């Protein structure tokens, strides 16, 4: 496999050339293990550790390699080992807030061209969750595509498609059955040689089954899958780590574990792109700092009354904005103080109004 088949491009060629070290070789991280990384380059597949310099200089999770990264290695092919010396700049990065209370970033994958949001056409379908995925992917720099899987289990998918279309807007939506094989051609049309795609979604929506279908005829391992549970119509989690797979047609795909929590991470641009209809209306509000909560001349609330904007759409926007603001307060004490002062002023004004 040559570098172009791995996703190498002039972007990475330029940055690798700037290192000016003849001992280094380019390779791509295809799997992250505990304390090690599996990489692939012109020397083949090697088990790699990171250099002491990377460990010493790292300040956040972003400073460590992730699946999809291009790295500069010192190979030891006789041992099937290598040492990662540098991480090349990323063309795109899909990240979320790590699960739990800790305020940390979790990188899902990097250097992606397309991200497929996989949801199933049964009780798992959640349009609000798809909305969050769209914000994350728009922020990442990759192209989002929605896949509504398990069409074979749904008598009439049209209401679900309409519901998702209202929030996905310009994003392509495709119906398929990974188990039955229908609709796969629409997915394969995105999987061009040397381009990288990732599949994200909740546990059990059929990501691994879909990837196994796409891998048919390819050399390499397949994903383990489990059946849908009859008692609650849910699939069961199988993928435990992010892994890269190489298709016979030249496309590259990454499967990801199901995400039980899906919190945004520094996704201001992504939220703005997903809710561009709300922001376009807000441009016509009478006041620039309109909160769309009863202010005179509010174009957003006027659109809701006119039926051209759903009230639920505005509520979703508010919720994601509040989440991003909370993250800002956690990251920046100055923002936290400004918010505290703002609410003190509001409460003070309310007490004045309520005095007899």
Order of alpha helices (4+ residues) and beta strands (2+ residues): alpha-beta-beta-beta-alpha-beta-beta-beta-beta-beta-alpha-beta-alpha-beta-alpha-beta-alpha-beta-beta-alpha-alpha-alpha-alpha-alpha
